[in-house]
Each structure stands twice: as C-alpha cells, then as structure tokens.
Amino acid sequence: MSGFIGTKLTMNLGERSYDIILKNGALENLYQFARLDRRVAVVTDAGVPAEYAQRVADQCRDAKIITVPQGEASKSMKILESVLRQMLEFNMGRGDLVIAVGGGVVGDLAGFAASIYMRGIDFINCPTTTLSMIDSSIGGKTAINLAGTKNTVGAFYQPSLVVADPDTLKSLPERHFINGLAEAVKAGLIADEGLFELFETEDAHEKIEEIVYRSLVMKKNVVERDEREAGLRATLNFGHTLGHAIESANHLGGLYHGECVALGMLPMIEDASLRRRTRAVYKKLGLPSRIRYDGDEIFEFIRHDKKTGPDGAITVVKVPRLGECRLDKVPLEDLKAIIGEGVR
C-alpha cells in the first residue's frame, strides 16, 4: 500500500484550493503542513482518543482544546453556541485557526463554527474515522441539525487543509471502522467499478489506504467540477435521501450514518444482480441490508429534505449499472412506492 501512503492531492477550486495529505504519522507532524503560530481552537469530541487533540495542541504556539459530547446530538445550536463562546473567550481573531480532530460530527460542527465566527476564519480538518477520511472531510459542506432534521443549517466553507492520518484508524472500534466504508461502497457504485470489486475480492482492513485514496480521488473530481452542488455533485447524495430519513427517525436508535446510507442505497440500485452483489458486500463487511421502519414517518422526514423542490418533487440518485449513476426528479407521492423496496 506504499503507493497510497504519503500522497498529496490538491482540491483545485481557484482561490479556495487546498491540499489533502494522506500520510501515516501526519497528525504529529501537522506543523510541517500548516501555520500554527497563532491562536488555535482544537475541536474534538469525547469519543476521540484525547491524545490526538493534545498531539495537535502541543505543536501550536497558543492552543485551546474544545471537547464536545460524542454523537450526532452535538450537531446542535446549543453545542455550536458553546463552541463559539469558547472561541470568543479565547480571544480568537480573524487571523486565527480552528482545527477539527475527529469524525464527521466534529468536522461538520467545527467547520460551521469557523465559517461564521467573525464572518469566517481558517479551518483545518484532521479526520480520524473512516467515514470522515473517505467522505465528509473534503468538499466544504458544514452543517448542524435542526428540529431532528439532518444538516438543515450550514454553509459551503472549504478548509484550508485536510490531513488524513491512517494511523488514527487503528483505535476505532470495528463497527465504527466498517460504518465509514459504506461511503466508499457508494463511491464504487456510482463511479469506480474497481473500488466496488475490491470490496468483493479483498479484505477491507488490509486495503484501507487504497480505499481511502480512491474514495478521495472520486469525490475530489466531482467537487472540482461542481463545488456548490448545482448538478453533478448531487450524485454524491446517492443513498442519502432515504438514509438521512432513516437516521432522523430516532425511534430506530443506534444506527450510524454509514449504516443508514447503506440501507438508503439499496432501493436506488435498479439492476437486480448488482443489488444482490451489494447485499453480499454488506454481509461481508457487517453492514445492515434490511430494516423495518414506519414508512409514513420516513416519508415525512423526506418531505423536509433540502433536496425537495418547490414543485413537490425530489431529486434522487439511481444506479442503473455498476460505475454509473443518474439524477431522477421524482414526485414525492411516487417516492412512497420506492421507500420500502429492497429494504424492509
């Protein structure tokens, strides 16, 4: 896997361009890639090994570690305000820096805080989970949840740097490790046949650096062509319309984001044989492939989805065959028939 470690990718977005470093040990060598001679708020959560944030703080001239509770509930107005207050009390100015050290929740929360504090200060994302390394750490989407609905309040705000250190994945519980791989399966289904086939033939643990690298390259190529989701980037929402609705149905309890996305992808795969292959990959990885839920409740969450247009239709992503996808505009009423297909 040496061909994928020590890699630097560049997100080419004009004046908002930034590097993506994929390197073992990069977290303890962050000073080589970033200017840390200023006030730095290191945002992490209680589920991330404390030494990761401390490792970053120790490299800074003047750092404050802000630790939020673990879990999706931290993507809230209350926690956002707490983070902003602590940044203010730390006397942070417009030239200072926020660094996220953790998973997708931390990245979304810290990135959004950076985007609105003093109208925007520098932000570095240091993802420490498979989910955040593979998907959420790049692309500039930041958000918090509102009234139980996913990512309703947020901003497009690109980081100035992303540093992914695969060594941090060694501390992840197995279920968290596998949870993030759902986004890589998604990348394979919509745009990279070889990546999907890797899941069928190889051990994901042994190939994790290649999986992260190929997923990042796929997403980078899409974001560069459509930064603010005017069209093409919407294909990255494959599995998310239904997945977010499942995730929002709190009574289901205990399902992680990637697990919900995995469930949300199945009804949108049109080829029956590919759907069977995908279920087999889920079984091999330990991802769920079936669930029971209240269809009416799921439908209500989808009605409030950001992708629902004023005409009452919603744009969904469908996969007709491996490595290809398309955007379909579906009347909400028609979506009811799709909701249960292949999931219950």
C-alpha positions in Angstrom: 0.0 0.0 0.0 3.0 2.2 -0.1 1.8 3.7 -3.3 -1.1 5.4 -1.5 0.7 6.5 1.7 2.5 9.8 1.7 0.2 11.0 -1.0 -0.7 14.7 -1.5 -3.8 15.5 -3.5 -4.9 19.1 -4.3 -8.5 20.2 -4.4 -8.4 22.6 -7.3 -11.0 25.4 -6.6 -9.2 28.5 -7.6 -8.5 30.8 -4.7 -10.2 28.2 -2.4 -7.9 25.4 -3.4 -6.3 23.3 -0.7 -4.1 20.2 -0.2 -5.2 16.8 1.1 -2.4 15.0 2.9 -2.8 11.2 3.3 0.2 10.0 5.4 0.9 7.8 8.4 2.1 10.0 11.3 0.8 13.2 9.7 -1.1 14.3 12.8 2.1 14.6 14.9 3.8 16.4 12.0 1.0 18.9 11.3 3.4 21.8 11.8 5.1 20.8 8.5 1.9 21.5 6.6 0.2 24.3 8.5 1.0 27.6 10.1 0.4 27.1 13.9 2.0 30.3 15.3 -1.4 31.8 16.2 -4.4 31.1 18.4 -5.8 27.7 17.6 -9.0 26.1 18.7 -8.7 22.4 18.5 -12.2 21.0 18.4 -12.7 17.3 19.2 -15.3 15.1 20.9 -15.3 12.8 24.0 -15.2 9.7 21.8 -11.9 10.6 20.1 -8.7 9.5 22.0 -7.7 12.6 23.9 -4.0 12.2 22.8 -5.0 13.1 19.2 -6.1 16.6 20.1 -3.3 17.0 22.5 -0.8 16.0 19.9 -2.1 18.8 17.7 -2.3 21.3 20.5 1.3 20.6 21.5 2.5 21.8 18.1 0.7 25.2 18.4 2.0 28.4 20.0 -1.3 29.0 21.8 -4.0 26.4 21.7 -7.3 25.7 23.4 -8.8 22.2 23.2 -12.6 22.3 23.0 -14.2 18.9 23.7 -17.9 18.3 22.8 -20.0 15.3 23.7 -19.7 12.3 21.4 -22.5 11.7 18.9 -24.9 13.3 16.4 -26.6 15.3 19.2 -23.6 17.6 19.2 -24.6 18.9 15.8 -27.0 21.3 17.5 -27.5 25.1 18.0 -26.7 24.6 21.7 -23.3 23.0 21.2 -22.5 25.3 18.3 -23.1 28.3 20.6 -20.9 26.7 23.3 -18.0 26.2 20.8 -18.3 29.8 19.6 -18.4 31.2 23.1 -15.2 29.3 24.0 -13.6 30.7 20.9 -14.6 34.2 21.9 -13.4 33.7 25.5 -10.1 32.5 24.0 -9.9 35.9 22.3 -9.6 34.4 18.8 -9.4 36.9 16.0 -9.9 36.8 12.2 -6.3 35.6 11.7 -6.7 32.6 13.9 -7.4 29.0 13.2 -9.9 26.2 14.0 -8.7 22.6 13.7 -11.2 19.7 13.8 -9.8 16.4 15.2 -12.3 13.6 15.0 -15.1 12.2 12.8 -17.8 13.7 10.7 -19.7 15.3 13.6 -16.7 17.2 14.7 -15.8 18.3 11.2 -19.3 19.5 10.4 -19.6 21.4 13.7 -16.1 22.9 13.8 -16.2 23.8 10.1 -19.5 25.6 10.5 -18.3 27.4 13.6 -15.2 28.6 11.6 -17.4 29.7 8.7 -19.5 32.1 10.9 -17.0 33.2 13.5 -16.1 36.8 12.6 -17.5 36.0 9.1 -15.1 33.2 8.5 -11.6 32.2 9.9 -9.2 29.5 8.7 -10.2 25.9 9.2 -8.2 22.6 9.0 -9.8 19.2 9.1 -8.0 16.3 10.6 -10.3 13.3 10.2 -9.7 10.3 12.5 -12.5 7.9 11.3 -13.0 6.0 8.1 -16.3 7.9 7.5 -14.7 11.4 7.7 -11.5 10.4 5.8 -13.4 8.8 3.0 -16.1 11.4 2.6 -17.0 14.3 4.9 -13.6 15.8 5.4 -13.3 17.2 1.9 -15.7 19.2 -0.2 -16.6 22.1 2.2 -20.0 21.0 3.4 -20.5 22.1 7.0 -23.7 21.9 9.0 -25.7 21.2 12.1 -29.1 19.6 12.6 -32.3 21.4 13.4 -35.5 20.0 14.9 -34.4 16.4 14.3 -33.7 17.0 10.6 -30.2 16.4 9.3 -27.9 19.2 8.2 -30.6 21.8 7.8 -28.4 24.7 8.9 -25.0 25.1 7.3 -22.7 26.6 4.8 -20.3 25.7 2.0 -17.0 26.5 3.6 -13.8 24.9 2.3 -11.0 24.0 4.7 -7.5 25.4 4.1 -6.0 22.0 4.6 -7.1 18.4 5.2 -4.7 16.0 6.9 -5.7 12.3 7.0 -3.5 10.1 9.1 -4.5 6.4 8.7 -2.7 5.5 11.9 -5.6 7.0 13.8 -8.0 4.4 12.3 -6.2 1.7 14.4 -8.0 3.0 17.6 -11.5 2.8 16.0 -14.0 0.2 17.3 -14.8 -2.3 14.5 -18.3 -1.1 14.0 -17.1 2.5 13.5 -14.5 1.4 11.1 -17.0 -0.5 9.0 -19.6 2.3 9.2 -17.4 4.6 7.2 -16.8 2.0 4.5 -20.4 2.5 3.3 -19.4 5.8 1.7 -16.6 4.0 -0.1 -19.0 1.4 -1.4 -21.1 4.3 -2.6 -18.1 5.8 -4.4 -17.6 2.5 -6.1 -21.2 2.0 -7.1 -21.6 5.4 -8.7 -18.1 6.0 -10.3 -15.4 3.4 -9.7 -16.0 -0.2 -10.7 -12.6 -1.3 -9.4 -13.2 0.1 -6.0 -16.5 -1.8 -5.7 -14.9 -5.0 -6.9 -12.1 -4.5 -4.3 -14.7 -4.9 -1.6 -15.9 -8.2 -3.3 -12.4 -9.7 -3.6 -10.2 -8.2 -0.9 -10.0 -7.7 2.9 -11.0 -4.1 3.5 -8.8 -3.8 6.6 -5.7 -4.7 4.5 -6.7 -2.3 1.7 -7.8 0.6 3.7 -5.2 3.1 2.4 -6.2 2.3 -1.2 -9.9 2.5 -0.3 -9.4 6.0 1.3 -7.3 7.2 -1.6 -9.7 6.1 -4.3 -12.7 7.5 -2.5 -10.9 10.8 -2.0 -9.9 11.0 -5.7 -13.5 10.2 -6.8 -15.0 12.9 -4.6 -12.3 15.5 -5.4 -13.0 15.1 -9.1 -16.7 15.7 -8.6 -16.4 18.7 -6.2 -13.9 20.4 -8.6 -16.5 20.3 -11.3 -19.5 21.3 -9.2 -18.4 22.9 -5.9 -21.9 24.1 -4.8 -24.0 21.2 -5.9 -25.6 22.8 -9.0 -25.8 19.4 -10.7 -23.1 16.7 -10.8 -22.2 16.9 -7.1 -25.8 15.9 -6.2 -24.8 12.3 -7.4 -22.7 12.1 -4.1 -26.1 12.1 -2.3 -26.6 8.5 -3.5 -28.3 6.7 -0.6 -28.6 9.8 1.5 -32.2 10.9 0.8 -33.6 7.7 2.3 -30.6 7.2 4.5 -31.0 10.6 6.2 -34.7 9.9 6.8 -33.9 6.6 8.4 -31.2 8.3 10.5 -33.7 11.0 11.6 -36.3 8.5 12.7 -34.9 8.5 16.3 -37.0 5.6 17.5 -34.9 3.3 15.4 -32.0 4.1 17.7 -28.4 3.1 17.4 -27.9 3.1 13.7 -24.8 5.0 12.4 -24.7 7.4 9.5 -22.9 5.0 7.1 -25.3 2.1 8.1 -28.3 4.3 7.2 -26.7 5.3 3.9 -26.0 1.7 3.1 -29.7 0.9 3.6 -30.7 4.0 1.6 -28.7 2.9 -1.4 -30.3 -0.5 -2.0 -33.7 0.7 -3.3 -32.0 3.1 -5.7 -29.9 0.3 -7.4 -32.0 -0.6 -10.5 -30.1 -3.7 -11.6 -31.2 -6.7 -9.5 -28.0 -8.6 -9.9 -26.0 -5.6 -8.7 -28.3 -5.2 -5.8 -27.6 -8.8 -4.8 -23.8 -8.2 -5.2 -24.2 -5.1 -3.0 -26.0 -7.1 -0.3 -23.2 -9.7 -0.4 -20.6 -6.9 0.1 -22.7 -5.6 3.1 -22.8 -9.1 4.6 -19.0 -9.5 4.2 -18.4 -6.1 5.8 -21.0 -6.4 8.5 -23.3 -3.6 7.3 -27.1 -4.0 7.6 -29.0 -4.8 4.5 -32.6 -5.0 5.9 -34.6 -2.9 8.4 -38.2 -2.5 9.4 -39.5 1.1 9.8 -42.6 3.2 9.7 -42.9 4.2 6.0 -45.1 7.2 6.8 -42.6 8.6 9.3 -39.8 8.1 6.9 -41.8 9.9 4.2 -42.4 12.9 6.5 -38.6 13.3 7.0 -38.0 13.1 3.3 -40.6 15.8 2.7 -38.4 18.2 4.7 -35.3 17.2 2.9 -33.2 20.0 1.4 -33.4 18.3 -2.0 -37.2 18.7 -2.1 -38.1 21.4 -4.7 -41.0 23.9 -4.6 -42.9 21.7 -7.1 -43.1 18.9 -4.6 -40.6 16.8 -6.4 -37.4 15.4 -5.0 -34.1 14.7 -6.8 -32.9 11.2 -6.1 -29.8 9.3 -7.4 -30.2 6.0 -9.1 -27.6 3.5 -10.2 -28.6 1.6 -13.4 -25.4 -0.4 -13.5 -22.0 -0.6 -11.7 -20.0 2.6 -12.0 -22.8 4.7 -13.4 -25.5 6.9 -11.9 -28.1 9.4 -12.9 -30.3 12.1 -11.2 -34.0 11.5 -11.3 -36.6 14.0 -10.4 -39.4 12.1 -8.6 -42.8 13.4 -7.4 -42.9 12.9 -3.6 -46.0 10.7 -4.0 -44.2 8.4 -6.3 -41.3 8.1 -3.8 -43.7 6.3 -1.4 -43.5 3.2 -3.6 -39.7 3.2 -3.6 -39.3 3.7 0.1 -39.8 0.1 1.1 -38.3 -1.6 -1.9 -35.4 -3.8 -1.1 -35.0 -2.5 2.5 -37.7 -4.0 4.6 
